[in-house]
């Protein structure tokens, strides 16, 4: 995925040090003296800007190397973790992918938490002339292609819920262009490659040349909650937990807000999901 390290790259870079730290030939004293390896953070593409912005302050405060990020769709990251990718912390744009890892016993017990929310919006190119005033307006002949996240992308799931709510799933099937991440959808709309697309409100703030036509009615899709947890196989669980905690500080919450996200710690909203694991 653009903007991050793919699974093969993660295996090739940074993992060797982790493996050595686990070797039986190393004494406990030696392992304690060895410098920490960078945390591997697998995160939803919609978090590229804020997580990169927060990384240096976390590293400085904890006296640790700056985390390495693997940005991809939440579904792709889920599958990577299930296949053993060396990810310490997972930040998903939906609970669905985190639930799957929870059921598989791959999360560190007690580490899971919901940290952010977002809104789903319909966008068009800001420099275009297309006029849409409602979601049913997507059926107009002037709208030929509508970008949407594929089945691995939470934003795509939310968008399909909206279309189902309005009874448009079949009517728009031939116009839908599935893409591999919500940022790919945003970029396709901004470039004029498609007429419209469903993205997060935060994407509009972070991608140029997008104009919001409307926000999808909250009742038309499940609430959006970004769920985060430490992966059970992490060889640096304490550092990983410290990173997770850093995402809910006042400083982090204010930065997330500047990037168009909704920090749950500031609005006092909870998802009702359990913070622990089974």
Phi, psi and omega in degrees: 000145179297140176089359182211182179264132177282171181304312180300324180293323180297321181291329184275330186241123172091344185276332182302319180296324179295316180297319179297323182296340181264353185298145183289343182280355182260130179285162179299321180295319181293320181293326177291327183281337183293142178295146180293146174275153177299140174293142174262116182247117174265119187222152178301144183302329182292356180253011184308304187294309183293322181292323176294323181292327182278339188302314182298321181291325176296313181299319180293316183293323184266356184055048181234161174297154178296133180302151174259135185250142171240098181267127179199179175293151184299325179293320177295317179296320177303313181293323178298316180295319179296334179269004175097016177302140185283064180259131180271319183230135178243129176238108185259150178274008178203163179278338184305310182291322178291323177301319181297317178291325178297312180297329180278358179073028184260001179258146176291122183306134177084357185267342186290139176204154174263130189240334187218165171223177182200174176239148176264130182229156174261128184235157174225166177298132182295332182265012181264175182250001183294135179241116176234133184243358179201163178295319174300340178295347177293344179280352182298150180297334180289343177259111185258324184224130180236116181281144183208147178294145179284189187293345178272355189252117179306320180299328176292321177298315180297319181295319179295327175296320178296314180297321177295319180301321181270004179069031185248006184304313181283320184297328184258000186306318182288345180264344187286136178242099182285133180232162191280358176198159179294330178289326175296323176296312181300316181294323179294320178293313182301324181279352181080014179287337175227166183277328184201170179193161178257122180222178173278153177301324180296331179296326181296328180283334187253355177234127182287159174066037174242139176235128179283124175277314179193161173265135178297136179303132182306327181286351184270354179207159180296146177304142181270120176230126174276121183252138183228149180199160172273137178281135187302328183279359181303135177270000177230058187298324181292316176296322180295319178294323177296320178296315180301317179296327181294339182282351180244011176289165179299318179300313180294318181298319179294323179291317177304319180297320179297332179270012173090005178266169182245102179289125182294332181292337180270331184260353177070027180260140174234152183277342185087355178282151179289140181278342179264190176242169183293000000 
